[in-house]
């Protein structure tokens, strides 16, 4: 971490979770580093824009979806994968038949 840097998180954090920052990475508290968190800006509008980019073949999200699961009976396994975060995980996807 460099001086005047930022540490950011856009995740929803559980009240029971705690995080620690190694003192050396935080500049021993003397590096003027800012820690920020919050929801992704734009919310539903941003998601709608992203879906349009996918729809019109401008963005290809397939490279981000590297774990696939088929059917409702695999949802628990997909959540387990997200919770345990294997080293090669980007994002899982669950395909549900209509």
N, C-alpha and C positions, 0 to 999 in steps of 0.2 A: 504494500500500500504506500502510495506516495503522499507527501505533504499536501494539504488542502484537497484531499481526495474524498470520495463518497462511497459509502457502503449502502446498497439499496436492496430492498426486498419488496416484491409486489404480491407475496403470498399471504394467505390467511393463516395466522398463527394461533394455535390452540393456547388457551390460558394456562394449561399445564406444562407447556414447553418452556425451556430456558435455553439461552444461547450464551456462549462465552467467546470473547475475542482475544486471541493471544496478544499479550502486551507488546511484543516486538512488532507484530503486524499492525498494531494500532499506534505505532510510533511512541510507545511508552507513555501515551497520553499527552504528548507534546507536539503532535503533527497537524493539529487543526483539521481532524477528519470528522466528517458529518455522517451520522447513521440515520437513514430515512426508511420509512415503510409506508405502505398504503395500497389501495386498490389500483389496478391498471387504469390509467386515464382514458376517458372516452367511453368506457363501459359498453353498453349495448350498441352504441353507434359504431365503435371501433370493430366490434365483432361482425356487424352487418357489412362494413366495408371490406373486411377480410374475406367474408363469405362470397362477396361479389368478385373479388380478385381470383378466388379459387374457381368460381363458376365460369368466368371468362378466360380461364387457363393462363392467368398471369402469375399465379403462385402455385407451386406444386408441393403440398404438405406431406406427401407420401414419404419423403426422406426423414421426416420427423417422427413418423409412426413406425417404430421398429419392433414392437411386440404386438401381435394380433391374436385376438380371441374370438371364437364364434359362438354366439348364442347367449341367452340370459343366464344359463347355468355356469358361464365363465366369468360373470361380472365380479364375483367374489375374488377369483384368482387375479383379475386385472387390478382390483383395488389392493390386493396383497402385494402385487408387483410394484405399484406406485409407492406403497408404504415402505417396502424394503429396498427399493432403488438399487437394482443390480448395476454394476459399473457401466455396462453398455446401454442402459436405458435412456431413451430420449422421451418417448411417450407411447403408451399402449393405446390400442383401439379395440373396441368390442363391436363386432358386426352382428346386427340383429335382423333376422329374416322378417319380412312383412307377412 
